[in-house]
Amino acid sequence: MSFSLSDAATFGVFLGAVAAAALFAGQWAGNDWYRNLDKPSFTPPDWAFPVAWSILYLMIATAGWFVWMAPESGNRTAALNFWYGQIFINAVWSYIFFGRKQLDVALVTLTMMWALIIGFIMSALLIDQRAALLFIPYLIWVTYAGLLNAVILLMNPNPQYS
């Protein structure tokens, strides 16, 4: 398989999409409000989040690009729609959790993201197994984030005032 300038540009678009999501989400992450919440013992240190997300975002972009490069089909369209949906929800979750301080709504939002990730994996399996496999660590991280979100919600019944 040859790699053209057009392929590189398309990969750049996927990288740009995840970078936009990261920049949007990063506006609220790691603020004093979050640092002052009661959190479970299994909460990762602050430095782990940007490291994990940098790796995951590269994998997310690559997976989307792999699917984009596949021949057009209904499965490809479905997988791309799941990809677009999850990256949008990915960015919005940080705003809801950190910006709006609505831990309950954030948990519902994270559940939607989890479902979109599963949808992408299932669709991508039919197109390019590499894309599906690249989303497995993301699914694991979002599952962990959901558990963390739920426990923080239980530990902080009035998070807006924490």
Summary of the structure (lengths in Angstrom):
residues: 162
radius of gyration: 16.7
end to end distance: 54.3
largest distance: 55.7
contacts: 488
relative contact order: 0.16
helix: 78%
strand: 0%
